[in-house]
C-alpha cells in the first residue's frame, strides 16, 4: 500500500480538547487523545463521532515539551473502534501560523 502522507507521523498520546464551528469554537469541548501527530495533521481517539468535513479547533497539550498549541483543522476520515465506545478521526491541519509550525517541529524532532 502506498503511503500518501507528505509528513512523518509520530506515535504519541497527547490530551486534546476539540471544539467545532457549531458552538463558535467556544464552550467546554470534547476531550480526546492523539494517537499520532505530524506538522500536517493528527489521528485522534475520542468518544464523539465527527462527520467528515467538520471544521474543528483543537487544543493539544504536548506532553514531552509541556507546551500547548491550538490548531484549526478539518476531519478527513472517521472510523469506529469496534467493541469500544471510541472513534478515531483523522484531522488535517489548516491555516497554521509559523509559530505553531515551529512549536510542532521542536516538539516532534
DRENTORKOL-3810 file (N, C-alpha, C; in nm, 4 decimals):
REM DRENTORKOL-3810
@n.u->0.0834; n.v->-0.1179; n.w->0.0000; ca.u->0.0000; ca.v->0.0000; ca.w->0.0000; c.u->0.0883; c.v->0.1248; c.w->0.0000
@n.u->0.0561; n.v->0.2188; n.w->-0.0826; ca.u->0.1325; ca.v->0.3420; ca.w->-0.0948; c.u->0.0992; c.v->0.4381; c.w->0.0184
@n.u->0.2030; n.v->0.4972; n.w->0.0789; ca.u->0.1839; ca.v->0.5969; ca.w->0.1842; c.u->0.1666; c.v->0.7338; c.w->0.1184
@n.u->0.0498; n.v->0.7930; n.w->0.1310; ca.u->0.0197; ca.v->0.9203; ca.w->0.0659; c.u->0.0546; c.v->1.0411; c.w->0.1517
@n.u->0.1014; n.v->1.0169; n.w->0.2733; ca.u->0.1328; ca.v->1.1282; ca.w->0.3628; c.u->0.2577; c.v->1.2012; c.w->0.3171
@n.u->0.2547; n.v->1.3325; n.w->0.3294; ca.u->0.3687; ca.v->1.4151; ca.w->0.2921; c.u->0.4633; c.v->1.4348; c.w->0.4096
@n.u->0.4138; n.v->1.4149; n.w->0.5322; ca.u->0.4935; ca.v->1.4378; ca.w->0.6520; c.u->0.4965; c.v->1.3127; c.w->0.7381
@n.u->0.6062; n.v->1.2959; n.w->0.8105; ca.u->0.6185; ca.v->1.1807; ca.w->0.9003; c.u->0.5240; c.v->1.1954; c.w->1.0185
@n.u->0.4646; n.v->1.0831; n.w->1.0581; ca.u->0.3774; ca.v->1.0802; ca.w->1.1753; c.u->0.4547; c.v->1.0203; c.w->1.2916
@n.u->0.4337; n.v->1.0758; n.w->1.4102; ca.u->0.4976; ca.v->1.0276; ca.w->1.5309; c.u->0.3898; c.v->0.9775; c.w->1.6250
@n.u->0.4016; n.v->0.8523; n.w->1.6685; ca.u->0.3019; ca.v->0.7949; ca.w->1.7584; c.u->0.3274; c.v->0.8474; c.w->1.8982
@n.u->0.2278; n.v->0.9173; n.w->1.9521; ca.u->0.2362; ca.v->0.9674; ca.w->2.0886; c.u->0.0984; c.v->1.0099; c.w->2.1350
@n.u->0.0777; n.v->1.0003; n.w->2.2649; ca.u->-0.0517; ca.v->1.0342; ca.w->2.3236; c.u->-0.0434; c.v->1.1698; c.w->2.3922
@n.u->-0.1185; n.v->1.2648; n.w->2.3390; ca.u->-0.1299; ca.v->1.3986; ca.w->2.3976; c.u->-0.2782; c.v->1.4258; c.w->2.4205
@n.u->-0.3114; n.v->1.4880; n.w->2.5301; ca.u->-0.4519; ca.v->1.5214; ca.w->2.5555; c.u->-0.4935; c.v->1.6349; c.w->2.4638
@n.u->-0.6156; n.v->1.6237; n.w->2.4092; ca.u->-0.6686; ca.v->1.7280; ca.w->2.3217; c.u->-0.8080; c.v->1.7688; c.w->2.3679
@n.u->-0.8459; n.v->1.8884; n.w->2.3292; ca.u->-0.9806; ca.v->1.9386; ca.w->2.3508; c.u->-1.0314; c.v->1.9817; c.w->2.2141
@n.u->-1.1450; n.v->1.9268; n.w->2.1722; ca.u->-1.1985; ca.v->1.9510; ca.w->2.0385; c.u->-1.3228; c.v->2.0382; c.w->2.0481
@n.u->-1.3244; n.v->2.1435; n.w->1.9694; ca.u->-1.4431; ca.v->2.2292; ca.w->1.9582; c.u->-1.4760; c.v->2.2433; c.w->1.8101
@n.u->-1.6038; n.v->2.2694; n.w->1.7804; ca.u->-1.6456; ca.v->2.2830; ca.w->1.6410; c.u->-1.7009; c.v->2.4224; c.w->1.6146
@n.u->-1.7197; n.v->2.4512; n.w->1.4871; ca.u->-1.7751; ca.v->2.5813; ca.w->1.4491; c.u->-1.9215; c.v->2.5936; c.w->1.4892
@n.u->-1.9880; n.v->2.4796; n.w->1.5173; ca.u->-2.1282; ca.v->2.4848; ca.w->1.5599; c.u->-2.1453; c.v->2.5653; c.w->1.6885
@n.u->-2.0456; n.v->2.5553; n.w->1.7768; ca.u->-2.0528; ca.v->2.6341; ca.w->1.9005; c.u->-1.9531; c.v->2.7498; c.w->1.8968
@n.u->-1.9206; n.v->2.7908; n.w->1.7752; ca.u->-1.8291; ca.v->2.9026; ca.w->1.7518; c.u->-1.6953; c.v->2.8817; c.w->1.8231
@n.u->-1.6528; n.v->2.7557; n.w->1.8289; ca.u->-1.5257; ca.v->2.7175; ca.w->1.8890; c.u->-1.5151; c.v->2.7574; c.w->2.0360
@n.u->-1.6295; n.v->2.7665; n.w->2.1038; ca.u->-1.6317; ca.v->2.8020; ca.w->2.2454; c.u->-1.6950; c.v->2.6879; c.w->2.3238
@n.u->-1.6988; n.v->2.7037; n.w->2.4543; ca.u->-1.7602; ca.v->2.6025; ca.w->2.5393; c.u->-1.6592; c.v->2.5014; c.w->2.5892
@n.u->-1.7107; n.v->2.3997; n.w->2.6561; ca.u->-1.6215; ca.v->2.3032; ca.w->2.7196; c.u->-1.5488; c.v->2.2140; c.w->2.6207
@n.u->-1.6082; n.v->2.1827; n.w->2.5094; ca.u->-1.5450; ca.v->2.0971; ca.w->2.4113; c.u->-1.5498; c.v->1.9503; c.w->2.4509
@n.u->-1.4943; n.v->1.8666; n.w->2.3669; ca.u->-1.4894; ca.v->1.7218; ca.w->2.3871; c.u->-1.3431; c.v->1.6807; c.w->2.4015
@n.u->-1.3151; n.v->1.6005; n.w->2.5044; ca.u->-1.1780; ca.v->1.5552; ca.w->2.5258; c.u->-1.1452; c.v->1.4382; c.w->2.4353
@n.u->-1.0168; n.v->1.4263; n.w->2.4064; ca.u->-0.9663; ca.v->1.3150; ca.w->2.3280; c.u->-0.8166; c.v->1.3043; c.w->2.3474
@n.u->-0.7537; n.v->1.2131; n.w->2.2686; ca.u->-0.6100; ca.v->1.1920; ca.w->2.2775; c.u->-0.5552; c.v->1.1700; c.w->2.1381
@n.u->-0.4385; n.v->1.2253; n.w->2.1124; ca.u->-0.3757; ca.v->1.1965; ca.w->1.9841; c.u->-0.3258; c.v->1.0537; c.w->1.9852
@n.u->-0.3340; n.v->0.9899; n.w->1.8707; ca.u->-0.2716; ca.v->0.8589; ca.w->1.8526; c.u->-0.1383; c.v->0.8791; c.w->1.7802
@n.u->-0.1433; n.v->0.9644; n.w->1.6790; ca.u->-0.0204; ca.v->1.0056; ca.w->1.6125; c.u->-0.0322; c.v->1.1522; c.w->1.5747
@n.u->0.0826; n.v->1.2129; n.w->1.5453; ca.u->0.0870; ca.v->1.3575; ca.w->1.5249; c.u->0.1954; c.v->1.3908; c.w->1.4240
@n.u->0.1690; n.v->1.4898; n.w->1.3391; ca.u->0.2699; ca.v->1.5432; ca.w->1.2478; c.u->0.2462; c.v->1.6933; c.w->1.2370
@n.u->0.3252; n.v->1.7595; n.w->1.1563; ca.u->0.3044; ca.v->1.9027; ca.w->1.1354; c.u->0.1878; c.v->1.9291; c.w->1.0411
@n.u->0.1320; n.v->1.8235; n.w->0.9836; ca.u->0.0210; ca.v->1.8401; ca.w->0.8900; c.u->-0.1127; c.v->1.7883; c.w->0.9382
@n.u->-0.1116; n.v->1.7113; n.w->1.0483; ca.u->-0.2373; ca.v->1.6572; ca.w->1.0963; c.u->-0.2178; c.v->1.5609; c.w->1.2112
@n.u->-0.3282; n.v->1.4996; n.w->1.2525; ca.u->-0.3244; ca.v->1.4080; ca.w->1.3647; c.u->-0.4370; c.v->1.3070; c.w->1.3558
@n.u->-0.4184; n.v->1.1934; n.w->1.4224; ca.u->-0.5246; ca.v->1.0960; ca.w->1.4425; c.u->-0.5642; c.v->1.1079; c.w->1.5890
@n.u->-0.6940; n.v->1.1239; n.w->1.6137; ca.u->-0.7440; ca.v->1.1458; ca.w->1.7487; c.u->-0.8420; c.v->1.0364; c.w->1.7869
@n.u->-0.8295; n.v->0.9888; n.w->1.9096; ca.u->-0.9266; ca.v->0.8964; ca.w->1.9680; c.u->-1.0192; c.v->0.9782; c.w->2.0566
@n.u->-1.1500; n.v->0.9632; n.w->2.0382; ca.u->-1.2467; ca.v->1.0424; ca.w->2.1134; c.u->-1.3766; c.v->0.9645; c.w->2.1301
@n.u->-1.4606; n.v->1.0098; n.w->2.2209; ca.u->-1.5887; ca.v->0.9432; ca.w->2.2454; c.u->-1.7006; c.v->0.9976; c.w->2.1574
@n.u->-1.6712; n.v->1.0960; n.w->2.0746; ca.u->-1.7728; ca.v->1.1572; ca.w->1.9887; c.u->-1.7320; c.v->1.1413; c.w->1.8425
@n.u->-1.8266; n.v->1.1066; n.w->1.7594; ca.u->-1.8021; ca.v->1.0963; ca.w->1.6157; c.u->-1.8195; c.v->1.2344; c.w->1.5528
@n.u->-1.7254; n.v->1.2708; n.w->1.4683; ca.u->-1.7338; ca.v->1.3961; ca.w->1.3928; c.u->-1.7400; c.v->1.3603; c.w->1.2451
@n.u->-1.8433; n.v->1.4054; n.w->1.1744; ca.u->-1.8554; ca.v->1.3717; ca.w->1.0327; c.u->-1.7391; c.v->1.4284; c.w->0.9509
@n.u->-1.7048; n.v->1.3578; n.w->0.8444; ca.u->-1.6025; ca.v->1.4053; ca.w->0.7514; c.u->-1.6435; c.v->1.5432; c.w->0.7010
@n.u->-1.5481; n.v->1.6353; n.w->0.6980; ca.u->-1.5737; ca.v->1.7716; ca.w->0.6537; c.u->-1.5973; c.v->1.8695; c.w->0.7674
@n.u->-1.6144; n.v->1.8188; n.w->0.8893; ca.u->-1.6368; ca.v->1.9067; ca.w->1.0047; c.u->-1.5119; c.v->1.9891; c.w->1.0319
@n.u->-1.5310; n.v->2.1199; n.w->1.0454; ca.u->-1.4209; ca.v->2.2095; ca.w->1.0828; c.u->-1.4094; c.v->2.2069; c.w->1.2341
@n.u->-1.2866; n.v->2.1895; n.w->1.2830; ca.u->-1.2633; ca.v->2.1795; ca.w->1.4261; c.u->-1.1489; c.v->2.2708; c.w->1.4683
@n.u->-1.1508; n.v->2.3075; n.w->1.5942; ca.u->-1.0375; ca.v->2.3748; ca.w->1.6576; c.u->-0.9914; c.v->2.2819; c.w->1.7688
@n.u->-0.8634; n.v->2.2477; n.w->1.7655; ca.u->-0.8081; ca.v->2.1506; ca.w->1.8589; c.u->-0.7012; c.v->2.2175; c.w->1.9446
@n.u->-0.7132; n.v->2.1946; n.w->2.0732; ca.u->-0.6106; ca.v->2.2394; ca.w->2.1681; c.u->-0.5335; c.v->2.1153; c.w->2.2089
@n.u->-0.4030; n.v->2.1137; n.w->2.1776; ca.u->-0.3207; ca.v->1.9958; ca.w->2.2045; c.u->-0.2204; c.v->2.0299; c.w->2.3143
@n.u->-0.2210; n.v->1.9489; n.w->2.4205; ca.u->-0.1218; ca.v->1.9625; ca.w->2.5267; c.u->-0.0071; c.v->1.8688; c.w->2.4946
@n.u->0.1044; n.v->1.9247; n.w->2.4494; ca.u->0.2203; ca.v->1.8458; ca.w->2.4095; c.u->0.2948; c.v->1.8001; c.w->2.5341
@n.u->0.2819; n.v->1.6735; n.w->2.5658; ca.u->0.3306; ca.v->1.6194; ca.w->2.6926; c.u->0.4825; c.v->1.6340; c.w->2.7084
@n.u->0.5561; n.v->1.5961; n.w->2.6057; ca.u->0.7016; ca.v->1.5923; ca.w->2.6191; c.u->0.7634; c.v->1.7302; c.w->2.6385
@n.u->0.7155; n.v->1.8307; n.w->2.5651; ca.u->0.7732; ca.v->1.9652; ca.w->2.5756; c.u->0.6907; c.v->2.0577; c.w->2.6657
@n.u->0.5787; n.v->2.0058; n.w->2.7168; ca.u->0.4918; ca.v->2.0817; ca.w->2.8074; c.u->0.4457; c.v->2.2145; c.w->2.7480
@n.u->0.4131; n.v->2.2108; n.w->2.6208; ca.u->0.3588; ca.v->2.3277; ca.w->2.5528; c.u->0.2168; c.v->2.2969; c.w->2.5080
@n.u->0.1432; n.v->2.4015; n.w->2.4769; ca.u->0.0062; ca.v->2.3876; ca.w->2.4274; c.u->-0.0030; c.v->2.4596; c.w->2.2936
@n.u->-0.0629; n.v->2.3920; n.w->2.1954; ca.u->-0.0880; ca.v->2.4560; ca.w->2.0668; c.u->-0.2366; c.v->2.4452; c.w->2.0348
@n.u->-0.2875; n.v->2.5461; n.w->1.9698; ca.u->-0.4260; ca.v->2.5459; ca.w->1.9219; c.u->-0.4206; c.v->2.5511; c.w->1.7701
@n.u->-0.4877; n.v->2.4546; n.w->1.7069; ca.u->-0.4846; ca.v->2.4462; ca.w->1.5616; c.u->-0.6260; c.v->2.4317; c.w->1.5068
@n.u->-0.6462; n.v->2.4868; n.w->1.3883; ca.u->-0.7713; ca.v->2.4663; ca.w->1.3160; c.u->-0.7491; c.v->2.3509; c.w->1.2198
@n.u->-0.8536; n.v->2.2742; n.w->1.1976; ca.u->-0.8406; ca.v->2.1613; ca.w->1.1073; c.u->-0.9736; c.v->2.1171; c.w->1.0521
@n.u->-0.9660; n.v->2.0116; n.w->0.9723; ca.u->-1.0857; ca.v->1.9548; ca.w->0.9117; c.u->-1.0793; c.v->1.8030; c.w->0.9247
@n.u->-1.1899; n.v->1.7433; n.w->0.9653; ca.u->-1.1971; ca.v->1.5981; ca.w->0.9777; c.u->-1.1974; c.v->1.5393; c.w->0.8370
@n.u->-1.0999; n.v->1.4514; n.w->0.8100; ca.u->-1.0876; ca.v->1.3938; ca.w->0.6760; c.u->-1.1292; c.v->1.2474; c.w->0.6712
@n.u->-1.1356; n.v->1.1805; n.w->0.7860; ca.u->-1.1868; ca.v->1.0438; ca.w->0.7903; c.u->-1.2323; c.v->1.0102; c.w->0.9318
@n.u->-1.3158; n.v->0.9067; n.w->0.9414; ca.u->-1.3740; ca.v->0.8629; ca.w->1.0683; c.u->-1.3805; c.v->0.7110; c.w->1.0691
@n.u->-1.3396; n.v->0.6497; n.w->1.1812; ca.u->-1.3500; ca.v->0.5046; ca.w->1.1985; c.u->-1.4089; c.v->0.4763; c.w->1.3358
@n.u->-1.4930; n.v->0.3745; n.w->1.3417; ca.u->-1.5498; ca.v->0.3298; ca.w->1.4687; c.u->-1.4564; c.v->0.2238; c.w->1.5258
@n.u->-1.4209; n.v->0.2372; n.w->1.6542; ca.u->-1.3405; ca.v->0.1353; ca.w->1.7216; c.u->-1.4352; c.v->0.0253; c.w->1.7688
@n.u->-1.4355; n.v->-0.0873; n.w->1.7002; ca.u->-1.5266; ca.v->-0.1977; ca.w->1.7302; c.u->-1.5112; c.v->-0.2449; c.w->1.8748
@n.u->-1.6255; n.v->-0.2673; n.w->1.9414; ca.u->-1.6250; ca.v->-0.3183; ca.w->2.0775; c.u->-1.5922; c.v->-0.2143; c.w->2.1832
@n.u->-1.5737; n.v->-0.0911; n.w->2.1423; ca.u->-1.5423; ca.v->0.0178; ca.w->2.2351; c.u->-1.6339; c.v->0.1346; c.w->2.2028
@n.u->-1.6479; n.v->0.2236; n.w->2.2945; ca.u->-1.7266; ca.v->0.3439; ca.w->2.2675; c.u->-1.6336; c.v->0.4573; c.w->2.2282
@n.u->-1.5442; n.v->0.4281; n.w->2.1333; ca.u->-1.4465; ca.v->0.5260; ca.w->2.0871; c.u->-1.4501; c.v->0.5379; c.w->1.9357
@n.u->-1.4078; n.v->0.6531; n.w->1.8886; ca.u->-1.3965; ca.v->0.6789; ca.w->1.7458; c.u->-1.2552; c.v->0.7283; c.w->1.7180
@n.u->-1.2058; n.v->0.6975; n.w->1.6000; ca.u->-1.0806; ca.v->0.7542; ca.w->1.5511; c.u->-1.1186; c.v->0.8553; c.w->1.4449
@n.u->-1.0620; n.v->0.9748; n.w->1.4549; ca.u->-1.0832; ca.v->1.0745; ca.w->1.3500; c.u->-0.9480; c.v->1.1215; c.w->1.2984
@n.u->-0.9400; n.v->1.1368; n.w->1.1695; ca.u->-0.8219; ca.v->1.1942; ca.w->1.1070; c.u->-0.8475; c.v->1.3403; c.w->1.0819
@n.u->-0.7574; n.v->1.4256; n.w->1.1290; ca.u->-0.7731; ca.v->1.5699; ca.w->1.1140; c.u->-0.6539; c.v->1.6260; c.w->1.0365
@n.u->-0.6819; n.v->1.6984; n.w->0.9295; ca.u->-0.5794; ca.v->1.7699; ca.w->0.8552; c.u->-0.5783; c.v->1.9135; c.w->0.9049
@n.u->-0.4593; n.v->1.9617; n.w->0.9443; ca.u->-0.4484; ca.v->2.0985; ca.w->0.9950; c.u->-0.4660; c.v->2.1982; c.w->0.8817
@n.u->-0.5258; n.v->2.3125; n.w->0.9140; ca.u->-0.5493; ca.v->2.4199; ca.w->0.8173; c.u->-0.4964; c.v->2.5522; c.w->0.8734
@n.u->-0.4412; n.v->2.6348; n.w->0.7871; ca.u->-0.4023; ca.v->2.7726; ca.w->0.8203; c.u->-0.3123; c.v->2.7809; c.w->0.9440
@n.u->-0.2081; n.v->2.6989; n.w->0.9492; ca.u->-0.1166; ca.v->2.7034; ca.w->1.0627; c.u->-0.0301; c.v->2.8294; c.w->1.0576
@n.u->-0.0065; n.v->2.8875; n.w->1.1733; ca.u->0.0850; ca.v->3.0013; ca.w->1.1820; c.u->0.2278; c.v->2.9481; c.w->1.1862
@n.u->0.3232; n.v->3.0334; n.w->1.1539; ca.u->0.4634; ca.v->2.9917; ca.w->1.1582; c.u->0.5038; c.v->2.9548; c.w->1.3015
@n.u->0.4486; n.v->3.0233; n.w->1.4008; ca.u->0.4784; ca.v->2.9924; ca.w->1.5406; c.u->0.4301; c.v->2.8520; c.w->1.5765
@n.u->0.3111; n.v->2.8157; n.w->1.5329; ca.u->0.2569; ca.v->2.6831; ca.w->1.5617; c.u->0.3393; c.v->2.5748; c.w->1.4922
@n.u->0.3763; n.v->2.5975; n.w->1.3671; ca.u->0.4580; ca.v->2.5005; ca.w->1.2946; c.u->0.5917; c.v->2.4814; c.w->1.3650
@n.u->0.6539; n.v->2.5906; n.w->1.4058; ca.u->0.7829; ca.v->2.5824; ca.w->1.4757; c.u->0.7691; c.v->2.5068; c.w->1.6080
@n.u->0.6613; n.v->2.5324; n.w->1.6822; ca.u->0.6375; ca.v->2.4621; ca.w->1.8080; c.u->0.6227; c.v->2.3121; c.w->1.7844
@n.u->0.5477; n.v->2.2739; n.w->1.6802; ca.u->0.5297; ca.v->2.1323; ca.w->1.6485; c.u->0.6617; c.v->2.0683; c.w->1.6038
@n.u->0.7390; n.v->2.1384; n.w->1.5234; ca.u->0.8689; ca.v->2.0859; ca.w->1.4780; c.u->0.9608; c.v->2.0629; c.w->1.5969
@n.u->0.9703; n.v->2.1607; n.w->1.6857; ca.u->1.0568; ca.v->2.1459; ca.w->1.8038; c.u->1.0105; c.v->2.0299; c.w->1.8902
@n.u->0.8808; n.v->2.0120; n.w->1.9015; ca.u->0.8281; ca.v->1.9030; ca.w->1.9831; c.u->0.8551; c.v->1.7669; c.w->1.9181
@n.u->0.8314; n.v->1.7554; n.w->1.7894; ca.u->0.8410; ca.v->1.6272; ca.w->1.7213; c.u->0.9840; c.v->1.5848; c.w->1.6906
@n.u->1.0694; n.v->1.6831; n.w->1.6622; ca.u->1.2052; ca.v->1.6495; ca.w->1.6205; c.u->1.3060; c.v->1.6818; c.w->1.7281
END
